[in-house]
Amino acid sequence: MRFNDTITGAFFVALAFGIIVLSTGFHTPSGQRFGPGLFPICTALLMGAAGSLLVVKGWLNRQTHPWITLADWWREPRLLLNGAAIFGALLAYLLLAELIGFLILVPLILWALIGMLWGRIWIALLIAVLATLVTHVFFVELLKVPLPWGWVPYFKLL
């Protein structure tokens, strides 16, 4: 799927505006000239400028480029199912991660996606478990980022 540059540019201008509005609300600590909102605001200004150029470019080329162009793969039900499965997996993680936990939910999601997209079920299971454990160690142990535990303490998996 390809959107006309006017649509893409308008999206980025709106996103830049939202980032600027939210970043101006960051509290600047006393004694500092620049607060935590400086970098997001500068980035959003550049994003808004680039988005504005895309809007102008798309508007000038609107006769030669349609608003939306669908790629050939949109006509393949199997490929549409694969794309929908990825969005479904993201939605499942968002809704179930706190309840079930990272160490239980993520291998199941990865196993389903890798198995569906690649077809080798047992290798997919191995990859899913190893990828989950490596990701867990990286985030929890090295970066000290807490991941949802969910049911893990009840099953004493760790």
Secondary structure in CASP SS format (residue, H / E / C, confidence):
PFRMAT SS
TARGET T0000
AUTHOR 0000-0000-0000
METHOD secondary structure of the structure
MODEL  1
M C 1.00
R E 1.00
F E 1.00
N C 1.00
D H 1.00
T H 1.00
I H 1.00
T H 1.00
G H 1.00
A H 1.00
F H 1.00
F H 1.00
V H 1.00
A H 1.00
L H 1.00
A H 1.00
F H 1.00
G H 1.00
I H 1.00
I H 1.00
V H 1.00
L H 1.00
S H 1.00
T C 1.00
G C 1.00
F C 1.00
H C 1.00
T C 1.00
P C 1.00
S C 1.00
G C 1.00
Q C 1.00
R C 1.00
F C 1.00
G C 1.00
P C 1.00
G C 1.00
L H 1.00
F H 1.00
P H 1.00
I H 1.00
C H 1.00
T H 1.00
A H 1.00
L H 1.00
L H 1.00
M H 1.00
G H 1.00
A H 1.00
A H 1.00
G H 1.00
S H 1.00
L H 1.00
L H 1.00
V H 1.00
V H 1.00
K H 1.00
G H 1.00
W H 1.00
L H 1.00
N C 1.00
R C 1.00
Q C 1.00
T C 1.00
H C 1.00
P C 1.00
W C 1.00
I E 1.00
T E 1.00
L C 1.00
A C 1.00
D H 1.00
W H 1.00
W H 1.00
R H 1.00
E C 1.00
P H 1.00
R H 1.00
L H 1.00
L H 1.00
L H 1.00
N H 1.00
G H 1.00
A H 1.00
A H 1.00
I H 1.00
F H 1.00
G H 1.00
A H 1.00
L H 1.00
L H 1.00
A H 1.00
Y H 1.00
L H 1.00
L H 1.00
L H 1.00
A H 1.00
E H 1.00
L H 1.00
I H 1.00
G C 1.00
F H 1.00
L H 1.00
I H 1.00
L H 1.00
V H 1.00
P H 1.00
L H 1.00
I H 1.00
L H 1.00
W H 1.00
A H 1.00
L H 1.00
I H 1.00
G H 1.00
M H 1.00
L H 1.00
W H 1.00
G C 1.00
R C 1.00
I H 1.00
W H 1.00
I H 1.00
A H 1.00
L H 1.00
L H 1.00
I H 1.00
A H 1.00
V H 1.00
L H 1.00
A H 1.00
T H 1.00
L H 1.00
V H 1.00
T H 1.00
H H 1.00
V H 1.00
F H 1.00
F H 1.00
V H 1.00
E H 1.00
L H 1.00
L C 1.00
K C 1.00
V C 1.00
P C 1.00
L C 1.00
P C 1.00
W C 1.00
G C 1.00
W C 1.00
V H 1.00
P H 1.00
Y H 1.00
F H 1.00
K C 1.00
L C 1.00
L C 1.00
END
